[in-house]
């Protein structure tokens, strides 16, 4: 248990940050799953429409530090190769 005032506030802040990060990570994972399902279906039109949004989501998550930026770039690159 936190003893000092600052430690108590820190616990509160960490709890909030954890929930926000969990939402961001979920958004990232669902975007990856969605684009992989589109690739399996072979729907080129929907892929071309969704790819910019997919890139945006991954870069947002990388910017916030939820996922390493190189990991996000690698995923975008691999998906890009599969699309074209």
SEVOBA-920175 format. One record per atom (N, C-alpha, C, O): residue in three letters; y, z, x; atom name. Coordinates in pm, 1 decimal, decimal comma, always signed. Layout:
REM SEVOBA-920175
@rest = ALA	north = Y	up = Z	east = X	atom = CA $
...
REM end
This chain:
REM SEVOBA-920175
@rest = UNK	north = -118,7	up = +0,0	east = +84,0	atom = N $
@rest = UNK	north = +0,0	up = +0,0	east = +0,0	atom = CA $
@rest = UNK	north = +125,3	up = +0,0	east = +88,6	atom = C $
@rest = UNK	north = +131,4	up = +67,8	east = +191,2	atom = O $
@rest = UNK	north = +225,0	up = -78,6	east = +45,4	atom = N $
@rest = UNK	north = +350,2	up = -80,9	east = +121,6	atom = CA $
@rest = UNK	north = +427,1	up = +50,5	east = +105,7	atom = C $
@rest = UNK	north = +434,0	up = +107,9	east = -3,0	atom = O $
@rest = UNK	north = +483,1	up = +94,9	east = +214,6	atom = N $
@rest = UNK	north = +553,3	up = +223,1	east = +212,9	atom = CA $
@rest = UNK	north = +705,4	up = +209,1	east = +206,1	atom = C $
@rest = UNK	north = +772,5	up = +288,1	east = +139,8	atom = O $
@rest = UNK	north = +758,6	up = +109,7	east = +273,8	atom = N $
@rest = UNK	north = +903,8	up = +95,0	east = +278,3	atom = CA $
@rest = UNK	north = +952,3	up = +2,5	east = +167,3	atom = C $
@rest = UNK	north = +874,7	up = -73,1	east = +109,0	atom = O $
@rest = UNK	north = +1082,8	up = +10,2	east = +139,3	atom = N $
@rest = UNK	north = +1142,0	up = -74,1	east = +34,9	atom = CA $
@rest = UNK	north = +1124,6	up = -222,2	east = +68,0	atom = C $
@rest = UNK	north = +1090,2	up = -303,3	east = -18,0	atom = O $
@rest = UNK	north = +1149,1	up = -255,1	east = +194,3	atom = N $
@rest = UNK	north = +1140,2	up = -395,8	east = +234,3	atom = CA $
@rest = UNK	north = +996,4	up = -446,8	east = +222,6	atom = C $
@rest = UNK	north = +975,2	up = -562,7	east = +186,8	atom = O $
@rest = UNK	north = +898,8	up = -363,2	east = +251,8	atom = N $
@rest = UNK	north = +758,0	up = -401,8	east = +239,8	atom = CA $
@rest = UNK	north = +720,7	up = -424,2	east = +93,7	atom = C $
@rest = UNK	north = +643,6	up = -514,9	east = +62,2	atom = O $
@rest = UNK	north = +774,5	up = -342,7	east = +5,8	atom = N $
@rest = UNK	north = +749,2	up = -357,8	east = -137,9	atom = CA $
@rest = UNK	north = +805,2	up = -490,7	east = -187,7	atom = C $
@rest = UNK	north = +739,8	up = -563,0	east = -262,9	atom = O $
@rest = UNK	north = +928,5	up = -521,7	east = -144,0	atom = N $
@rest = UNK	north = +989,5	up = -649,7	east = -182,9	atom = CA $
@rest = UNK	north = +910,7	up = -766,1	east = -125,2	atom = C $
@rest = UNK	north = +893,2	up = -869,0	east = -190,4	atom = O $
@rest = UNK	north = +864,0	up = -749,3	east = -4,1	atom = N $
@rest = UNK	north = +786,5	up = -855,0	east = +61,5	atom = CA $
@rest = UNK	north = +657,4	up = -883,5	east = -15,4	atom = C $
@rest = UNK	north = +619,4	up = -999,5	east = -30,9	atom = O $
@rest = UNK	north = +590,8	up = -780,9	east = -62,9	atom = N $
@rest = UNK	north = +467,8	up = -796,9	east = -140,8	atom = CA $
@rest = UNK	north = +496,1	up = -877,9	east = -266,9	atom = C $
@rest = UNK	north = +419,9	up = -967,3	east = -303,7	atom = O $
@rest = UNK	north = +609,5	up = -844,0	east = -333,4	atom = N $
@rest = UNK	north = +648,1	up = -916,9	east = -453,6	atom = CA $
@rest = UNK	north = +672,9	up = -1064,7	east = -423,5	atom = C $
@rest = UNK	north = +629,4	up = -1153,1	east = -497,3	atom = O $
@rest = UNK	north = +744,0	up = -1089,0	east = -312,8	atom = N $
@rest = UNK	north = +778,1	up = -1226,4	east = -276,1	atom = CA $
@rest = UNK	north = +653,3	up = -1305,1	east = -239,0	atom = C $
@rest = UNK	north = +640,3	up = -1421,4	east = -277,4	atom = O $
@rest = UNK	north = +561,8	up = -1244,4	east = -165,4	atom = N $
@rest = UNK	north = +438,5	up = -1311,8	east = -124,5	atom = CA $
@rest = UNK	north = +354,3	up = -1349,4	east = -246,8	atom = C $
@rest = UNK	north = +293,1	up = -1456,1	east = -251,3	atom = O $
@rest = UNK	north = +352,6	up = -1259,8	east = -345,5	atom = N $
@rest = UNK	north = +277,8	up = -1287,1	east = -468,2	atom = CA $
@rest = UNK	north = +331,5	up = -1411,9	east = -537,8	atom = C $
@rest = UNK	north = +255,0	up = -1496,9	east = -583,4	atom = O $
@rest = UNK	north = +464,9	up = -1421,6	east = -545,4	atom = N $
@rest = UNK	north = +528,6	up = -1537,0	east = -608,3	atom = CA $
@rest = UNK	north = +503,5	up = -1664,0	east = -526,8	atom = C $
@rest = UNK	north = +471,8	up = -1769,0	east = -582,6	atom = O $
@rest = UNK	north = +517,8	up = -1653,6	east = -395,1	atom = N $
@rest = UNK	north = +495,9	up = -1769,3	east = -308,5	atom = CA $
@rest = UNK	north = +352,5	up = -1819,1	east = -318,2	atom = C $
@rest = UNK	north = +328,2	up = -1939,7	east = -316,9	atom = O $
@rest = UNK	north = +258,1	up = -1727,3	east = -327,7	atom = N $
@rest = UNK	north = +117,0	up = -1763,5	east = -337,8	atom = CA $
@rest = UNK	north = +91,3	up = -1844,0	east = -463,7	atom = C $
@rest = UNK	north = +18,8	up = -1943,5	east = -460,4	atom = O $
@rest = UNK	north = +149,9	up = -1802,1	east = -574,0	atom = N $
@rest = UNK	north = +127,8	up = -1874,3	east = -699,6	atom = CA $
@rest = UNK	north = +191,0	up = -2013,4	east = -694,3	atom = C $
@rest = UNK	north = +132,9	up = -2110,1	east = -743,6	atom = O $
@rest = UNK	north = +309,9	up = -2023,6	east = -634,3	atom = N $
@rest = UNK	north = +375,9	up = -2153,8	east = -621,2	atom = CA $
@rest = UNK	north = +293,8	up = -2245,4	east = -531,6	atom = C $
@rest = UNK	north = +275,0	up = -2362,9	east = -563,1	atom = O $
@rest = UNK	north = +245,0	up = -2192,1	east = -420,0	atom = N $
@rest = UNK	north = +165,1	up = -2271,5	east = -327,1	atom = CA $
@rest = UNK	north = +34,7	up = -2316,3	east = -391,1	atom = C $
@rest = UNK	north = -13,5	up = -2426,4	east = -364,1	atom = O $
@rest = UNK	north = -22,6	up = -2231,7	east = -475,7	atom = N $
@rest = UNK	north = -146,9	up = -2266,9	east = -543,1	atom = CA $
@rest = UNK	north = -124,8	up = -2386,1	east = -636,2	atom = C $
@rest = UNK	north = -208,6	up = -2475,9	east = -644,0	atom = O $
@rest = UNK	north = -11,9	up = -2386,4	east = -706,4	atom = N $
@rest = UNK	north = +21,9	up = -2497,5	east = -795,3	atom = CA $
@rest = UNK	north = +39,9	up = -2626,0	east = -714,2	atom = C $
@rest = UNK	north = -9,3	up = -2732,2	east = -752,5	atom = O $
@rest = UNK	north = +110,5	up = -2614,9	east = -602,8	atom = N $
@rest = UNK	north = +134,6	up = -2732,8	east = -518,4	atom = CA $
@rest = UNK	north = +4,3	up = -2788,3	east = -462,3	atom = C $
@rest = UNK	north = -15,3	up = -2909,8	east = -459,6	atom = O $
@rest = UNK	north = -84,3	up = -2700,6	east = -417,6	atom = N $
@rest = UNK	north = -211,9	up = -2744,8	east = -361,8	atom = CA $
@rest = UNK	north = -297,3	up = -2811,2	east = -469,0	atom = C $
@rest = UNK	north = -366,0	up = -2909,8	east = -442,0	atom = O $
@rest = UNK	north = -293,1	up = -2757,8	east = -589,8	atom = N $
@rest = UNK	north = -367,0	up = -2815,4	east = -701,3	atom = CA $
@rest = UNK	north = -314,7	up = -2955,1	east = -733,8	atom = C $
@rest = UNK	north = -392,3	up = -3047,2	east = -759,2	atom = O $
@rest = UNK	north = -183,1	up = -2969,5	east = -732,8	atom = N $
@rest = UNK	north = -119,5	up = -3099,0	east = -757,9	atom = CA $
@rest = UNK	north = -164,2	up = -3201,9	east = -653,9	atom = C $
@rest = UNK	north = -193,3	up = -3316,9	east = -686,9	atom = O $
@rest = UNK	north = -168,9	up = -3158,9	east = -529,0	atom = N $
@rest = UNK	north = -212,7	up = -3243,7	east = -417,9	atom = CA $
@rest = UNK	north = -357,7	up = -3287,9	east = -436,1	atom = C $
@rest = UNK	north = -389,9	up = -3406,1	east = -423,9	atom = O $
@rest = UNK	north = -444,1	up = -3191,6	east = -465,2	atom = N $
@rest = UNK	north = -586,1	up = -3222,8	east = -480,2	atom = CA $
@rest = UNK	north = -611,5	up = -3314,4	east = -599,2	atom = C $
@rest = UNK	north = -693,1	up = -3406,2	east = -590,6	atom = O $
@rest = UNK	north = -542,9	up = -3290,3	east = -709,0	atom = N $
@rest = UNK	north = -562,9	up = -3374,8	east = -826,9	atom = CA $
@rest = UNK	north = -511,7	up = -3516,3	east = -802,6	atom = C $
@rest = UNK	north = -568,5	up = -3612,0	east = -855,3	atom = O $
@rest = UNK	north = -404,8	up = -3531,2	east = -723,3	atom = N $
@rest = UNK	north = -354,1	up = -3664,8	east = -690,0	atom = CA $
@rest = UNK	north = -456,1	up = -3741,7	east = -607,2	atom = C $
@rest = UNK	north = -478,5	up = -3860,6	east = -629,7	atom = O $
@rest = UNK	north = -517,9	up = -3672,9	east = -511,2	atom = N $
@rest = UNK	north = -619,8	up = -3737,3	east = -427,6	atom = CA $
@rest = UNK	north = -739,5	up = -3778,5	east = -513,1	atom = C $
@rest = UNK	north = -790,3	up = -3889,8	east = -499,2	atom = O $
@rest = UNK	north = -784,4	up = -3689,9	east = -601,0	atom = N $
@rest = UNK	north = -898,6	up = -3721,3	east = -687,3	atom = CA $
@rest = UNK	north = -866,2	up = -3837,6	east = -780,3	atom = C $
@rest = UNK	north = -950,0	up = -3924,8	east = -803,3	atom = O $
@rest = UNK	north = -744,3	up = -3838,4	east = -833,6	atom = N $
@rest = UNK	north = -704,5	up = -3943,5	east = -926,7	atom = CA $
@rest = UNK	north = -704,9	up = -4080,1	east = -858,7	atom = C $
@rest = UNK	north = -756,1	up = -4177,1	east = -914,6	atom = O $
@rest = UNK	north = -648,4	up = -4088,0	east = -739,3	atom = N $
@rest = UNK	north = -641,8	up = -4217,6	east = -671,7	atom = CA $
@rest = UNK	north = -780,9	up = -4262,7	east = -627,1	atom = C $
@rest = UNK	north = -810,1	up = -4382,3	east = -626,6	atom = O $
@rest = UNK	north = -866,7	up = -4167,8	east = -589,6	atom = N $
@rest = UNK	north = -1003,8	up = -4204,4	east = -552,6	atom = CA $
@rest = UNK	north = -1081,2	up = -4255,7	east = -673,4	atom = C $
@rest = UNK	north = -1163,4	up = -4346,3	east = -660,3	atom = O $
@rest = UNK	north = -1055,9	up = -4199,0	east = -789,8	atom = N $
@rest = UNK	north = -1123,2	up = -4248,0	east = -911,1	atom = CA $
@rest = UNK	north = -1073,6	up = -4387,6	east = -947,0	atom = C $
@rest = UNK	north = -1151,4	up = -4470,7	east = -994,0	atom = O $
@rest = UNK	north = -944,9	up = -4414,2	east = -925,2	atom = N $
@rest = UNK	north = -891,2	up = -4548,4	east = -949,8	atom = CA $
@rest = UNK	north = -952,4	up = -4649,9	east = -853,8	atom = C $
@rest = UNK	north = -977,4	up = -4764,3	east = -891,8	atom = O $
@rest = UNK	north = -976,3	up = -4608,8	east = -730,1	atom = N $
@rest = UNK	north = -1039,0	up = -4698,0	east = -632,5	atom = CA $
@rest = UNK	north = -1181,9	up = -4729,7	east = -675,0	atom = C $
@rest = UNK	north = -1225,2	up = -4844,6	east = -666,5	atom = O $
@rest = UNK	north = -1255,5	up = -4627,8	east = -721,0	atom = N $
@rest = UNK	north = -1393,3	up = -4650,3	east = -766,7	atom = CA $
@rest = UNK	north = -1398,0	up = -4745,8	east = -885,0	atom = C $
@rest = UNK	north = -1485,9	up = -4831,6	east = -892,6	atom = O $
@rest = UNK	north = -1302,8	up = -4730,6	east = -978,0	atom = N $
@rest = UNK	north = -1297,9	up = -4818,3	east = -1094,7	atom = CA $
@rest = UNK	north = -1259,4	up = -4960,1	east = -1054,5	atom = C $
@rest = UNK	north = -1299,8	up = -5056,7	east = -1119,2	atom = O $
@rest = UNK	north = -1182,1	up = -4972,3	east = -948,9	atom = N $
@rest = UNK	north = -1138,9	up = -5103,7	east = -902,4	atom = CA $
@rest = UNK	north = -1022,1	up = -5159,3	east = -981,8	atom = C $
@rest = UNK	north = -1003,4	up = -5280,9	east = -987,9	atom = O $
@rest = UNK	north = -944,5	up = -5072,6	east = -1041,8	atom = N $
@rest = UNK	north = -829,7	up = -5115,0	east = -1122,6	atom = CA $
@rest = UNK	north = -708,6	up = -5135,8	east = -1031,8	atom = C $
@rest = UNK	north = -633,2	up = -5042,3	east = -1004,8	atom = O $
@rest = UNK	north = -690,9	up = -5259,5	east = -985,0	atom = N $
@rest = UNK	north = -585,6	up = -5290,9	east = -887,7	atom = CA $
@rest = UNK	north = -445,2	up = -5265,6	east = -944,1	atom = C $
@rest = UNK	north = -357,1	up = -5216,3	east = -873,6	atom = O $
@rest = UNK	north = -425,8	up = -5299,6	east = -1070,2	atom = N $
@rest = UNK	north = -292,2	up = -5286,0	east = -1129,6	atom = CA $
@rest = UNK	north = -248,4	up = -5139,3	east = -1133,1	atom = C $
@rest = UNK	north = -137,2	up = -5105,9	east = -1092,2	atom = O $
@rest = UNK	north = -336,6	up = -5052,9	east = -1182,2	atom = N $
@rest = UNK	north = -303,5	up = -4910,9	east = -1189,6	atom = CA $
@rest = UNK	north = -289,1	up = -4850,0	east = -1050,2	atom = C $
@rest = UNK	north = -207,4	up = -4760,5	east = -1028,8	atom = O $
@rest = UNK	north = -369,5	up = -4899,5	east = -955,5	atom = N $
@rest = UNK	north = -359,6	up = -4851,7	east = -817,7	atom = CA $
@rest = UNK	north = -222,0	up = -4880,9	east = -760,1	atom = C $
@rest = UNK	north = -159,8	up = -4793,7	east = -699,4	atom = O $
@rest = UNK	north = -174,7	up = -5003,0	east = -779,1	atom = N $
@rest = UNK	north = -43,9	up = -5043,2	east = -725,9	atom = CA $
@rest = UNK	north = +67,8	up = -4961,0	east = -790,0	atom = C $
@rest = UNK	north = +167,3	up = -4929,6	east = -724,5	atom = O $
@rest = UNK	north = +51,6	up = -4925,9	east = -918,3	atom = N $
@rest = UNK	north = +152,2	up = -4845,8	east = -987,6	atom = CA $
@rest = UNK	north = +150,6	up = -4700,1	east = -940,9	atom = C $
@rest = UNK	north = +255,9	up = -4638,0	east = -926,4	atom = O $
@rest = UNK	north = +30,7	up = -4646,0	east = -917,4	atom = N $
@rest = UNK	north = +17,6	up = -4504,2	east = -886,6	atom = CA $
@rest = UNK	north = +39,9	up = -4472,8	east = -738,8	atom = C $
@rest = UNK	north = +77,2	up = -4360,5	east = -704,9	atom = O $
@rest = UNK	north = +17,7	up = -4569,8	east = -650,9	atom = N $
@rest = UNK	north = +23,9	up = -4543,2	east = -506,7	atom = CA $
@rest = UNK	north = +157,6	up = -4484,4	east = -460,0	atom = C $
@rest = UNK	north = +156,0	up = -4389,0	east = -382,3	atom = O $
@rest = UNK	north = +273,7	up = -4536,6	east = -503,5	atom = N $
@rest = UNK	north = +400,1	up = -4474,6	east = -459,7	atom = CA $
@rest = UNK	north = +413,2	up = -4328,4	east = -503,5	atom = C $
@rest = UNK	north = +464,5	up = -4245,2	east = -428,7	atom = O $
@rest = UNK	north = +367,1	up = -4297,9	east = -623,8	atom = N $
@rest = UNK	north = +371,2	up = -4159,5	east = -672,3	atom = CA $
@rest = UNK	north = +277,3	up = -4071,6	east = -589,1	atom = C $
@rest = UNK	north = +309,2	up = -3957,2	east = -556,8	atom = O $
@rest = UNK	north = +162,0	up = -4127,3	east = -555,8	atom = N $
@rest = UNK	north = +64,1	up = -4057,8	east = -471,6	atom = CA $
@rest = UNK	north = +125,3	up = -4023,6	east = -335,4	atom = C $
@rest = UNK	north = +111,9	up = -3911,2	east = -287,0	atom = O $
@rest = UNK	north = +191,8	up = -4120,5	east = -275,0	atom = N $
@rest = UNK	north = +257,7	up = -4098,9	east = -146,7	atom = CA $
@rest = UNK	north = +363,7	up = -3988,9	east = -158,3	atom = C $
@rest = UNK	north = +373,8	up = -3901,5	east = -72,2	atom = O $
@rest = UNK	north = +440,3	up = -3994,8	east = -263,7	atom = N $
@rest = UNK	north = +546,9	up = -3898,0	east = -286,0	atom = CA $
@rest = UNK	north = +490,2	up = -3756,7	east = -296,5	atom = C $
@rest = UNK	north = +542,4	up = -3663,9	east = -234,8	atom = O $
@rest = UNK	north = +385,2	up = -3740,8	east = -373,3	atom = N $
@rest = UNK	north = +323,6	up = -3608,6	east = -391,6	atom = CA $
@rest = UNK	north = +274,1	up = -3555,0	east = -257,5	atom = C $
@rest = UNK	north = +298,4	up = -3439,2	east = -223,8	atom = O $
@rest = UNK	north = +204,8	up = -3639,5	east = -181,2	atom = N $
@rest = UNK	north = +152,0	up = -3594,2	east = -53,0	atom = CA $
@rest = UNK	north = +262,4	up = -3556,7	east = +45,2	atom = C $
@rest = UNK	north = +250,0	up = -3457,9	east = +117,5	atom = O $
@rest = UNK	north = +369,2	up = -3634,1	east = +48,3	atom = N $
@rest = UNK	north = +478,3	up = -3602,6	east = +140,1	atom = CA $
@rest = UNK	north = +553,5	up = -3476,5	east = +98,2	atom = C $
@rest = UNK	north = +598,5	up = -3400,1	east = +183,6	atom = O $
@rest = UNK	north = +567,4	up = -3454,0	east = -32,5	atom = N $
@rest = UNK	north = +631,0	up = -3330,5	east = -81,2	atom = CA $
@rest = UNK	north = +550,3	up = -3209,0	east = -37,3	atom = C $
@rest = UNK	north = +605,8	up = -3109,9	east = +10,1	atom = O $
@rest = UNK	north = +419,3	up = -3217,9	east = -53,7	atom = N $
@rest = UNK	north = +331,3	up = -3107,0	east = -18,1	atom = CA $
@rest = UNK	north = +334,4	up = -3084,8	east = +133,5	atom = C $
@rest = UNK	north = +334,0	up = -2970,8	east = +179,9	atom = O $
@rest = UNK	north = +337,4	up = -3193,6	east = +209,6	atom = N $
@rest = UNK	north = +342,5	up = -3181,6	east = +355,3	atom = CA $
@rest = UNK	north = +476,1	up = -3120,8	east = +399,2	atom = C $
@rest = UNK	north = +480,8	up = -3040,7	east = +492,5	atom = O $
@rest = UNK	north = +583,0	up = -3159,1	east = +332,1	atom = N $
@rest = UNK	north = +715,6	up = -3108,4	east = +366,0	atom = CA $
@rest = UNK	north = +723,7	up = -2957,2	east = +345,7	atom = C $
@rest = UNK	north = +788,6	up = -2887,1	east = +423,4	atom = O $
@rest = UNK	north = +658,7	up = -2908,2	east = +242,9	atom = N $
@rest = UNK	north = +660,9	up = -2765,4	east = +212,8	atom = CA $
@rest = UNK	north = +562,8	up = -2686,3	east = +299,8	atom = C $
@rest = UNK	north = +565,7	up = -2563,2	east = +300,1	atom = O $
@rest = UNK	north = +475,3	up = -2756,6	east = +374,0	atom = N $
@rest = UNK	north = +383,6	up = -2688,2	east = +464,5	atom = CA $
@rest = UNK	north = +252,5	up = -2647,1	east = +401,3	atom = C $
@rest = UNK	north = +176,3	up = -2571,4	east = +461,5	atom = O $
@rest = UNK	north = +224,6	up = -2694,7	east = +282,5	atom = N $
@rest = UNK	north = +98,0	up = -2661,5	east = +216,2	atom = CA $
@rest = UNK	north = -16,2	up = -2732,8	east = +288,4	atom = C $
@rest = UNK	north = -124,5	up = -2677,4	east = +307,3	atom = O $
@rest = UNK	north = +11,2	up = -2857,3	east = +328,3	atom = N $
@rest = UNK	north = -84,0	up = -2938,6	east = +403,5	atom = CA $
@rest = UNK	north = -9,7	up = -2989,2	east = +526,3	atom = C $
@rest = UNK	north = +109,7	up = -3018,6	east = +519,6	atom = O $
@rest = UNK	north = -79,3	up = -2999,1	east = +636,7	atom = N $
@rest = UNK	north = -17,7	up = -3051,6	east = +758,5	atom = CA $
@rest = UNK	north = +31,9	up = -3193,7	east = +734,5	atom = C $
@rest = UNK	north = -33,8	up = -3270,9	east = +664,6	atom = O $
@rest = UNK	north = +147,0	up = -3229,2	east = +791,4	atom = N $
@rest = UNK	north = +204,6	up = -3361,8	east = +766,1	atom = CA $
@rest = UNK	north = +117,1	up = -3473,7	east = +820,8	atom = C $
@rest = UNK	north = +115,6	up = -3583,9	east = +766,0	atom = O $
@rest = UNK	north = +44,3	up = -3445,9	east = +928,5	atom = N $
@rest = UNK	north = -45,3	up = -3547,9	east = +984,4	atom = CA $
@rest = UNK	north = -165,7	up = -3570,1	east = +893,3	atom = C $
@rest = UNK	north = -216,1	up = -3681,9	east = +882,5	atom = O $
@rest = UNK	north = -211,0	up = -3465,0	east = +828,8	atom = N $
@rest = UNK	north = -320,8	up = -3477,0	east = +732,8	atom = CA $
@rest = UNK	north = -277,3	up = -3564,0	east = +615,7	atom = C $
@rest = UNK	north = -351,6	up = -3651,8	east = +571,9	atom = O $
@rest = UNK	north = -157,7	up = -3539,6	east = +565,5	atom = N $
@rest = UNK	north = -104,9	up = -3618,7	east = +454,0	atom = CA $
@rest = UNK	north = -89,0	up = -3764,1	east = +495,5	atom = C $
@rest = UNK	north = -124,6	up = -3854,2	east = +419,5	atom = O $
@rest = UNK	north = -36,1	up = -3788,1	east = +614,5	atom = N $
@rest = UNK	north = -16,8	up = -3924,6	east = +663,5	atom = CA $
@rest = UNK	north = -150,8	up = -3994,8	east = +679,8	atom = C $
@rest = UNK	north = -163,1	up = -4113,6	east = +649,9	atom = O $
@rest = UNK	north = -250,6	up = -3921,8	east = +726,9	atom = N $
@rest = UNK	north = -384,6	up = -3980,1	east = +744,6	atom = CA $
@rest = UNK	north = -445,0	up = -4019,0	east = +609,9	atom = C $
@rest = UNK	north = -504,4	up = -4126,1	east = +597,0	atom = O $
@rest = UNK	north = -430,3	up = -3933,6	east = +511,0	atom = N $
@rest = UNK	north = -483,4	up = -3963,9	east = +378,2	atom = CA $
@rest = UNK	north = -413,7	up = -4086,9	east = +318,9	atom = C $
@rest = UNK	north = -479,0	up = -4174,6	east = +262,4	atom = O $
@rest = UNK	north = -280,9	up = -4092,6	east = +332,2	atom = N $
@rest = UNK	north = -205,2	up = -4206,5	east = +280,6	atom = CA $
@rest = UNK	north = -250,6	up = -4333,9	east = +349,5	atom = C $
@rest = UNK	north = -267,3	up = -4437,2	east = +284,7	atom = O $
@rest = UNK	north = -270,5	up = -4327,2	east = +479,9	atom = N $
@rest = UNK	north = -312,7	up = -4444,5	east = +556,5	atom = CA $
@rest = UNK	north = -449,7	up = -4494,0	east = +512,6	atom = C $
@rest = UNK	north = -469,7	up = -4613,8	east = +493,0	atom = O $
@rest = UNK	north = -544,3	up = -4401,5	east = +497,3	atom = N $
@rest = UNK	north = -679,7	up = -4439,8	east = +456,6	atom = CA $
@rest = UNK	north = -679,8	up = -4503,9	east = +317,7	atom = C $
@rest = UNK	north = -746,3	up = -4605,1	east = +295,4	atom = O $
@rest = UNK	north = -605,5	up = -4445,0	east = +225,7	atom = N $
@rest = UNK	north = -597,7	up = -4499,4	east = +89,6	atom = CA $
@rest = UNK	north = -530,5	up = -4635,8	east = +92,0	atom = C $
@rest = UNK	north = -572,3	up = -4727,8	east = +21,6	atom = O $
@rest = UNK	north = -426,7	up = -4648,4	east = +173,0	atom = N $
@rest = UNK	north = -355,3	up = -4774,8	east = +184,0	atom = CA $
@rest = UNK	north = -447,7	up = -4887,5	east = +232,2	atom = C $
@rest = UNK	north = -441,1	up = -5000,1	east = +183,0	atom = O $
@rest = UNK	north = -533,0	up = -4854,9	east = +328,6	atom = N $
@rest = UNK	north = -629,8	up = -4954,0	east = +380,2	atom = CA $
@rest = UNK	north = -730,1	up = -4992,8	east = +272,3	atom = C $
@rest = UNK	north = -768,4	up = -5109,3	east = +261,9	atom = O $
@rest = UNK	north = -772,8	up = -4895,5	east = +192,0	atom = N $
@rest = UNK	north = -869,8	up = -4924,3	east = +85,6	atom = CA $
@rest = UNK	north = -808,4	up = -5013,3	east = -22,6	atom = C $
@rest = UNK	north = -877,0	up = -5097,2	east = -81,0	atom = O $
@rest = UNK	north = -679,2	up = -4994,6	east = -48,7	atom = N $
@rest = UNK	north = -611,6	up = -5071,1	east = -154,4	atom = CA $
@rest = UNK	north = -593,6	up = -5215,7	east = -113,2	atom = C $
@rest = UNK	north = -623,3	up = -5306,5	east = -190,8	atom = O $
@rest = UNK	north = -545,2	up = -5238,3	east = +8,7	atom = N $
@rest = UNK	north = -516,9	up = -5374,9	east = +50,6	atom = CA $
@rest = UNK	north = -634,6	up = -5446,7	east = +109,9	atom = C $
@rest = UNK	north = -622,7	up = -5562,9	east = +149,0	atom = O $
REM end
